Each structure stands twice: as structure tokens, then as C-alpha cells.
Amino acid sequence: MTLARIILWFALFFHGGRALCDPIEVRKITIQDIDGGIRRKVWGSADEETRTGPGGKQIRETVYKDARGEIVQRDVTTFDPASLEVSAYQFENFVSGELVSVEASGEKVRIRTRDPGENQEKTVETKWKPGAAFGKLLDRWIEKNQATLAKGEYVPVELYIPSKADSYGFRLRSDQDASKESEDIYVMEARNWFIRLFIPRVEFQFEKSPPHRLRRIIGPYPLLHETGNQGKQVLFTID
């Protein structure tokens, strides 16, 4: 059993404080579908905890619930808090059956997937790209590069898409025109101008005053148990 698998096993099965330290960050998230116009439909919610795990790594676990309060999805990301290097990631949708598991070690990564509605899993091993960013940690990337972004400079990121076993070129920037007196707004968008015409940007809204908490994320996201909605605009409001 690899170290990454052991860490992930502890994260999944000893969750609740028996094997891990108390949470260092807890978030309550409201999820709304805003594709319908001005009216925002509350789709569900999520509970997110970040804990310190073995070896000084941090483990961020998010559990998603639908409007009835039923758990429909979970993802767990194990990472180095300084470099934001991810060593393990697991995503599972309990409604569709979709599964994505990533274990990175050195320059290699092992990816295990199960497509929605399928029983058979597929495993592939490929070359790992150190420094790749994961979507679950983009707020940390913004915080880490806040000084650069405040100058109006771009921060390039290679966003890793586990289901595609590859990373794609994006950039982070401060949207100073949209920022307000009480909040700073940052966006992630494709680096290629042509691709930007087809892929909506993702917006991150942070409190301007300390501790500069992330309050909202707006962007395209599949609504968990639904299908055919990859382009839906979703609002995540964080308490």
C-alpha cells in the first residue's frame, strides 16, 4: 500500500477526529443554480473541513448534499500546504456511481476511474506534472499569489483535470474593475484567447478586510446528481 493510499484511507475511514487533528478550517456552503436568470434556485449544500494529516500534509474533505439533505457526493484532497502539491485526490458521486481516484508519487501518477452508470473501473499510470493546480485548492493559489495579483499581474496555473489525466493552461488575475470596497474579486480563465470565447471564467470573491475569507465562487459546474448540465452557472456561498 502506497503512502498516498494510506493517507487517503485515513482521511476516508477515520474521519471525525479519531485519527486526525481537529479541523483547521470549516466551511458551510450553499449551492445555487443561477442559470435561470435573476431568481436563484437553491440546489443543495456542502460541508467542508480541512485537517492536518500525517507528515504535515493537509486533507480537505467536502461532502455535498442535495436539497433534501441526502449525501450525493464527496471529494478528498491531500496536499502540501506550502507548495500546494497534491499527493492524493478522490472524488465519488454516490448517485451516478462516478469515481475518480488520483495517487501521485514522484514523477508518476496512478489514476483510477469509473464512468457514471458503469461498474467496471479503469486504471492508468502516466507521467505526473509537478506544480499542477487542482480545482479544490484554487482559493489557496489565490491567497499564495495575492501580492502578485494585487499588482494587476497574471498568475499562470496548469489546472489538472483528473478525469482527463492531463492539465490545461489557465491564468488567475484580479478583476479590479469589478472589485468593491468590501470585497476583492479574482477570476480564473483560459490563457488562450480563443478558448476563452467558449469556456466561462470562474469568479472568486474574497473579503477585503482580514482575514480575507473566501465568500463566493461563481462558475460552470455540473450539479452533482444531474446530467447534461456541464455548462450550468452555479453560485457557491460560503459561511
N, C-alpha and C positions, 0 to 999 in steps of 0.2 A: 504494500500500500504506500503510495507516494505521500510526501509531506503535505502537498496541496490537498490530496483527498482526505487526509486525516483532519486537516483544518476545516474543510467543508463538512465533514462528518460531525465534528464537534459543534459547528455552527447550527446544523440542522437538528441534531438529536439531543443536544444538551442545552438547548435554548431555554432561557428563563432564569439564568443566574446561577445554575448549579455548577456549570463548568466555566462560565465566562464571568468577567467582571460586570459590575453594574453599568448600565448604558452611559456613554459619554455624550450622547445626543439622541433625543427622542422627538419625533415629528408626527403630528396628526395631519393627514392630508385629505382634503375634499376634492373629488374629481368631478368635473362638469364638462358636458358636451356643449360646445359653443358654436357648432356648425349651423344651428338652426336660426342664427341671427342674434337679435338683441336678447331674447329670452335664453337663459342658461339652464339647461336640464341637468340636474344633479344625477350623475350616473352611479357613484359609489364613493368609497373612501379607501384610505390606506394607512397602515400603522408602520412606521419606520424607526428602527433602532440601529445605532452604531455602537459597537462594543470593542474593547480591546481583547484581542485573541492571542494565541500562542506566538512567541517570537517577536512580540511588539507590533504585530500586524493589527489592522482594524478590520472588523467584519460589519458590513452594512446589510441589514436584512429588511426587506419591505414585504408586507403581507397585504394583499388587495382584497377588498370586499365589495360585493355588488350592493345595490340599493336595499336589498333585503337583509344585509349583514352577513351573507354567506361568503366564506373564503373561496375565491376563484383563482387566485394566482399568487405566486411567491417568487422572489428573486433574492439571492445572497451573493454579495461581492466581497472577496477577501483581498486586501490591498495594503501596500506600504504607505503610511500616512505622510511621509516626507516626499517620496518620489511619485506617489500615486500609481506605482506599478502594480498591476493586478496579477495575482497568482492563481486565483480560482474564482469561478463565477458559475452560478446555477440559476436557471430560470425554468419554472414549470407552471403551466396553465392546467388547472385541475378539471376544467370543463372540456376543453378541446383535446387535452392529452399531450399538447406540445411540450417538448423538453429540449433544453439546450444546456450542456454542461461543458465548462472550459477548465482545463488544468494546464498551467504554463510552468515550465521549468527550463531555465537557461534560454536557449535559442529554439526550443521546441514547444509545441502546444498540442494537446490532445483534446479534440472536440467530439462530444457525443451528442447526437440529436435524435429527436423523434418528431416526425411531422404530425400536424393535427389530424386526429382520426385514425392514426396508424398505431400498430402495436410493435412493429419492428424498429429497433434502434440502429443508427448508423454511426460508425466511429471513423474519424480521420485524424491523422497526425501530420502536421505541417510545420513550416518554419514560423517561429514567433517573431513579432516585430516589437522589440523593447521600446517603451515610451508611448505605446498606443493608448489612447484615451477610451474609457468606457462611459456610456451614456449615464450610468448611475452616479458617476463621480464628476460630472461637468461643473457642478457648483463648486467643488473643491479646486478644479482647474481655474475657475474664475477667481476664487479667493487667492490662490497661489500667485496668479499673474495680475493682481489688481493694480499694482503700481504701473505696470506697462500699459494696461488697458486705460487707466486714467489719463495717460498722455495722448490718447487717441490712436495708439498703435494697434496693429493686428497681432494676435497670437495664433500661430498655426497649430492645429491639432490633427492627428491621424485618428479618426474615430473608428474604433474596431466594432464590426458587426459580427457577433459570434455565429449567427445562423448562416452567414456568407463566408465565414472563415477568412475574412480579409478586412483591411482597414481602408478608409476613404478620406480624402483631403477636405477638411473644413477649416474654418477660422473663427476665433472669438473676437468680438470688438465691443466697445462701449457705444451705445446709442445715446449720445449726449443731447441730441435734439429732443428725444422722447423722454429723457430723464426729467424728473420733477424735483421739487425742493425736498421732498421727504423720501425719495427713492432713486436708486441708480438702476438703469436698465442696460443689460448686456444681451447680445444676440450671438447665436451660432449660425453660420451659413456656409454653404459650399464655397470653396476657394475659386472654383471655375465659374466665370460669369454666366456661361451658357447653362450650366446645371442649376445655377441659382434661379433661373427663369421657371424651373419646374419643381424644385424642392423648396417648400416653405421654410422660412427661418424659424428657429426656436428662440423664444424670448425668456430671459431670466430677470426677475425684479427683486432687488435687494433693498433692505432698509438702508438709508443713507447714514443714519446715526449708529454708533456702536451698540451692539456687537455685529452690525451689518448682516442681519439674518436674511436668508432667502425666504421670500414670502409668496411668490407666484412663479409658475412656469407655464408658458403658452406655446403650443406647437402641435404638429401632427402626431397622433398616437392611436394605435388600434385599441378599441375599447374592450380589451380583455376577452370576454366570452363571445363577442360578436365577430362576424366575418365580413369581408368585403368592405372594410372601413379604414383602410390604411391611411387615407388622407384626411380623416376627421381632425378638426381643430379641437383640442382639449385644454382645459384650464385646470391646473393643479394649484390649489390654495393651501398654504402651509401654516399651521398654527404653532 
